[in-house]
Amino acid sequence: MIPVILFAIVYGLHEANIYAKGYEGGHYILLNKFSLYHVLMATLFIIFSSSIVGWTFFKYIPIFAVIEDIFYWIGMKLLKKPDKLDENSWVNFGFGGFKLFNQWIPNTYWLWLAVYAVLEYLF
């Protein structure tokens, strides 16, 4: 699982750098939210993860999503860019969230972690 976490951290920080410089990867091609860049990085994740942990890599997708997103927001904060995680962020997907130590925590993170826990139990 450590390689998956490391890949998620690198992906999140790299994505923050790309967005901070204004390179958003072009037009959205998947679900009106994801550009070619996202699709290519997801493909790299699948290849990388499946080669290390085998066919069970899919159970790490939820934890990967949470870690990648957290490190995107950390990267944006380090680069002092205006994009910040709050109640208006797209990552909320309408599920809302709450503040903890003055930091917004989307409920989608908890849903992803619950999915991961179920997949970890099953596989």
C-alpha positions in Angstrom: 0.0 0.0 0.0 2.9 2.4 0.6 3.7 2.7 -3.2 0.0 3.6 -3.8 0.2 6.3 -1.1 3.5 7.7 -2.5 2.0 7.8 -6.0 -1.1 9.6 -4.6 1.1 12.2 -2.9 3.1 12.8 -6.0 0.0 13.0 -8.1 -1.7 15.5 -5.7 1.3 17.8 -5.5 2.0 17.6 -9.3 -1.7 18.4 -10.0 -1.5 21.4 -7.7 1.6 22.7 -9.5 -0.2 22.3 -12.9 -3.3 24.1 -11.8 -1.3 26.8 -10.0 0.5 27.6 -13.3 -2.7 27.6 -15.2 -2.3 24.4 -17.1 -5.5 22.6 -16.6 -5.0 19.9 -19.1 -7.4 21.2 -21.8 -11.0 20.4 -22.2 -12.8 18.1 -19.9 -13.3 14.7 -21.6 -14.8 12.6 -18.8 -17.9 13.4 -16.8 -17.4 17.1 -17.4 -14.8 17.2 -14.6 -11.7 15.3 -15.8 -9.3 16.3 -18.6 -7.0 14.1 -20.6 -4.3 14.7 -17.9 -6.6 13.0 -15.3 -7.3 10.1 -17.6 -3.5 9.6 -18.3 -2.6 9.8 -14.6 -5.4 7.4 -13.7 -4.0 5.0 -16.3 -0.5 5.3 -14.8 -2.0 4.6 -11.4 -3.7 1.5 -12.6 -0.5 0.2 -14.4 1.7 1.2 -11.5 -0.5 -0.2 -8.7 -1.5 -3.4 -10.5 2.1 -4.2 -11.2 3.0 -3.9 -7.5 -0.1 -5.2 -5.6 -1.7 -7.3 -8.3 -5.4 -7.5 -9.2 -6.5 -6.2 -5.8 -5.2 -2.7 -6.7 -8.8 -1.5 -7.2 -9.5 -1.7 -3.4 -6.9 1.2 -3.0 -8.7 3.6 -5.4 -10.8 5.2 -2.6 -7.8 5.7 -0.3 -5.8 7.0 -3.3 -8.6 9.5 -4.1 -8.6 10.9 -0.6 -4.8 11.2 -0.3 -4.4 12.7 -3.8 -7.0 15.3 -3.1 -5.6 16.2 0.3 -2.1 16.7 -1.2 -3.6 18.8 -4.0 -5.0 21.2 -1.4 -1.7 21.1 0.6 0.1 21.9 -2.7 -2.2 24.8 -3.4 -1.7 26.2 0.1 2.1 25.8 -0.2 2.1 27.6 -3.6 -0.1 30.3 -2.0 -2.8 30.0 -4.6 -6.4 31.1 -4.1 -8.0 27.7 -4.7 -8.9 26.3 -1.2 -10.9 23.5 0.2 -14.2 24.9 1.6 -17.9 24.3 1.5 -18.0 25.5 -2.1 -15.3 23.1 -3.4 -16.4 20.7 -6.1 -15.0 17.7 -4.1 -18.1 18.0 -1.8 -20.3 16.4 -4.5 -23.3 17.8 -2.7 -22.6 15.8 0.5 -21.4 18.8 2.5 -18.8 18.5 5.2 -17.7 20.1 8.5 -14.9 22.2 10.0 -12.3 20.6 12.2 -9.6 22.8 13.7 -10.6 25.5 11.2 -10.1 23.2 8.2 -13.0 22.1 6.0 -13.4 18.3 5.8 -15.7 17.1 3.0 -18.0 14.2 3.9 -16.9 12.6 0.6 -13.6 11.8 2.3 -15.4 9.8 4.9 -17.5 8.0 2.3 -14.4 7.1 0.3 -12.7 5.8 3.5 -15.8 3.7 4.3 -15.7 2.2 0.8 -12.0 1.4 1.3 -12.8 -0.3 4.7 -15.4 -2.5 3.1 -13.1 -3.4 0.1 -10.3 -4.1 2.6 -12.5 -6.4 4.5 -13.8 -8.2 1.4 -10.4 -8.6 -0.3 
